[in-house]
Amino acid sequence: MADALTMLNLSQANAAATTTVPADRQAATHKAAEQFEAVFLSQVLDSVFSGVNPNAMFGGGQSQQIYRSMMNEQIAGHMVKGRGVGIADAVYKELIKLQEAQGMGGRL
């Protein structure tokens, strides 16, 4: 498992080393990709928990829906800060390719 993680980190480092996009734009692009993954995962978690009926003891209602949404956002954020599910890496690579192809020096 550690070897696979090392190879993944090396491939990301090699991809970053061969790009013409400035380092600050790479960092901003990576952050945007992680934010995209967090929003996506939050929506997935909202769908997962939509079928869970609230406990009558705790009332349910609008406040529980708001809390559940905020909880899902936090869970998704922590998932992305960990290893994520790979969406951010794929989005990042495609955005970098797009920026290079447009020859904009990293400006979209």
C-alpha positions in Angstrom: 0.0 0.0 0.0 2.8 2.4 0.9 4.5 1.7 -2.5 1.3 2.6 -4.3 1.0 5.9 -2.4 4.7 6.7 -3.1 4.2 6.0 -6.8 1.0 8.2 -6.9 2.9 11.1 -5.2 5.8 10.6 -7.6 3.5 10.7 -10.6 1.9 13.9 -9.3 5.3 15.5 -8.7 6.4 14.5 -12.3 3.2 16.0 -13.8 3.7 19.2 -11.9 7.4 19.4 -12.9 6.5 19.1 -16.7 3.8 21.7 -16.8 4.2 25.3 -18.1 1.6 26.6 -15.6 3.1 28.8 -12.9 3.3 27.3 -9.4 0.9 29.8 -7.8 -1.7 28.9 -10.5 -1.1 25.2 -9.9 -1.8 25.7 -6.2 -5.0 27.7 -6.9 -6.1 25.1 -9.4 -5.5 22.3 -7.0 -7.5 24.1 -4.3 -10.4 24.6 -6.7 -10.3 21.0 -7.6 -10.4 20.0 -3.9 -13.4 22.4 -3.3 -15.2 20.8 -6.3 -14.6 17.3 -4.8 -15.9 18.5 -1.4 -19.1 20.0 -2.9 -19.6 16.8 -4.9 -19.1 14.6 -1.9 -21.4 16.8 0.2 -24.2 16.3 -2.4 -23.6 12.5 -2.4 -23.8 12.5 1.4 -27.0 14.5 1.3 -28.5 11.9 -1.0 -27.3 9.1 1.3 -28.8 10.6 4.4 -32.1 11.8 2.7 -33.6 8.4 3.4 -32.8 8.4 7.1 -35.8 9.2 9.2 -35.3 11.5 12.1 -35.8 10.3 15.6 -39.0 11.6 17.1 -37.3 12.3 20.4 -35.0 14.9 18.7 -37.8 16.5 16.7 -36.5 16.5 13.2 -37.9 19.4 11.2 -36.1 22.2 9.4 -33.4 22.6 12.0 -32.3 19.0 11.7 -32.2 19.3 7.9 -30.0 22.4 8.2 -27.7 20.6 10.7 -27.5 17.5 8.6 -26.5 19.6 5.6 -23.8 21.4 7.6 -22.6 18.1 9.0 -22.3 16.6 5.5 -20.3 19.6 4.3 -17.8 19.1 7.2 -17.6 15.3 6.6 -16.9 15.9 2.9 -14.3 18.5 3.7 -12.5 16.0 6.0 -12.7 13.3 3.4 -11.0 15.6 0.8 -8.3 16.7 3.3 -7.6 13.0 3.9 -7.2 11.1 0.7 -10.4 12.0 -1.0 -11.9 9.7 -3.6 -9.7 10.8 -6.5 -12.0 13.4 -8.1 -9.9 16.3 -7.2 -6.8 14.8 -8.7 -8.6 14.0 -12.0 -10.1 17.5 -12.1 -6.8 19.1 -11.3 -5.0 17.2 -14.2 -7.7 18.2 -16.7 -7.7 21.8 -15.6 -3.9 22.0 -16.0 -4.1 20.4 -19.4 -6.8 22.9 -20.4 -4.7 25.9 -19.1 -1.6 24.6 -21.0 -3.6 24.0 -24.2 -5.0 27.6 -24.1 -1.5 28.9 -23.6 -2.8 31.3 -21.0 0.0 30.9 -18.6 -2.4 29.4 -16.1 -5.1 32.1 -16.4 -8.6 30.8 -17.1 
